[in-house]
Amino acid sequence: MDLTARAAELDAEDPLARLRAEFDLPPGTVYLDGNSLGAPPRRVADRMQRVVREQWGGRLIRSWSEGWWEAPRRVGERIAPLLGAAPGQVVVADSTSVNVFKALAGAVRLAPGRPEIVVDAATFPTDGYIATSVAELTGRVLRTADLDDLPAVLGERTAVVLANHVDYRTGRLHDMAAVTARVHAAGARVVWDLCHSVGVLPLALDALDVDLAVGCTYKFLNGGPGAPAFLYVRRDLQEAFDQPLSGWSGHREPFAMAPDYVPADGIERGRCGTPDILSLLALEAALEVWDGVDLADVRAKGLSLTDFFVACVTELLPPGTVEVLTPRDERRGHQVSLRHPGAEAVMAELIAREVIGDFRAPDVLRFGLAPLYVSHADALHAARTLADVLG
Ligand SMILES: *Cc1c(COP(=O)(O)O)cnc(C)c1O
């Protein structure tokens, strides 16, 4: 069957096709960078108008007691089902980098006497930078390890392992159940960075007994540029979770203005300063798009889109033109990474032709295939444009 007919057939069977209308995308653009900045759901613009006019403008400071103060927790409860988390364990605040700091330092404090922090060797850079700083501040030693080599590294010395669920460069997905069990068998804690897996596949943090997790909301969750990140702390660890950014917003009685810090009960102690309300409420609107969406459908479509995109690239490009870095089996997220020596110039040309992916130095073309708004026809168009650019 030809590729056009195949794309049409796959799109006709797509249970998520109706969601495309929820998003604002310029006509003629194929957007394959939702793994860096998700597209805006239509409802966000209207909501922000109302928030600015009615809440900020109309109610002024009264809005803090009319829903703003509780927003970090309320929006966390909206994300919880996407993480496989029961209520009361997710708060939305600060950036992923800041939450990595809180989670990692808090995890070290949960493991007194254990001198090592282990970080995933393929980690997104900010996690590694933050881990270095946490190690210095807490007097621990930082080790880097490939997640496949954890058994050789883990032991009584390990306090915590910081792991990326999906490798941001290659798109490889790690086995959360196996890694978590391995870390726990060594008596250590695990912090998962879910930036490239939240909104991609069903997660099961509670069922897998994950200790802590963080993740972005502006990638596959479409919360908007710089939307605040989430922090998950498993309920039974919360009482002992002592995160070092002891700002007033995480205080048990924030408005008592007491001289000493007493952390809030529960997940609220993950907060630090004044919540970024406009971004939080934009995210809250964006998350409504997920109501009634089955993550199993999202996963199935993401695998189908990535499979189909690789099939199109393989068929349309002369053999050996690009190297597919993303695993071909199901151990992958919803991005396809292709290696090409001229990747930077190739991506610039694709973007000039309204096929928007991204470039990761030195030679990687990344294409994120967000199942809520990308179709198989889009994937085919992108592969044809790539073949044109390289031809
Ligand atoms: C995108 C991403 C981040 C970004 O962190 P920010 O603090 O939002 O800049 C962190 N970790 C991973 C794995 C990412 O993919």
The ligand as an SDF file (V2000), in Angstrom:
LIG
                    3D

 15 15  0  0  0  0  0  0  0  0999 V2000
   13.1960   19.5290   29.6630 C   0  0  0  0  0  0  0  0  0  0  0  0
   13.9050   18.8160   30.7790 C   0  0  0  0  0  0  0  0  0  0  0  0
   14.2760   19.4970   31.9410 C   0  0  0  0  0  0  0  0  0  0  0  0
   14.0620   20.9720   32.0270 C   0  0  0  0  0  0  0  0  0  0  0  0
   14.1910   21.4960   33.2920 O   0  0  0  0  0  0  0  0  0  0  0  0
   13.7530   23.0180   33.5220 P   0  0  0  0  0  0  0  0  0  0  0  0
   14.0960   23.2960   34.9080 O   0  0  0  0  0  0  0  0  0  0  0  0
   12.3140   23.1350   33.1680 O   0  0  0  0  0  0  0  0  0  0  0  0
   14.5360   23.8580   32.5600 O   0  0  0  0  0  0  0  0  0  0  0  0
   14.8390   18.7540   32.9760 C   0  0  0  0  0  0  0  0  0  0  0  0
   15.0570   17.4220   32.8450 N   0  0  0  0  0  0  0  0  0  0  0  0
   14.7320   16.7620   31.7120 C   0  0  0  0  0  0  0  0  0  0  0  0
   14.9560   15.2960   31.6040 C   0  0  0  0  0  0  0  0  0  0  0  0
   14.1660   17.4320   30.6520 C   0  0  0  0  0  0  0  0  0  0  0  0
   13.8550   16.8030   29.5240 O   0  0  0  0  0  0  0  0  0  0  0  0
  1  2  1  0
  2  3  1  0
  2 14  2  0
  3  4  1  0
  3 10  2  0
  4  5  1  0
  5  6  1  0
  6  7  2  0
  6  8  1  0
  6  9  1  0
 10 11  1  0
 11 12  2  0
 12 13  1  0
 12 14  1  0
 14 15  1  0
M  END
$$$$
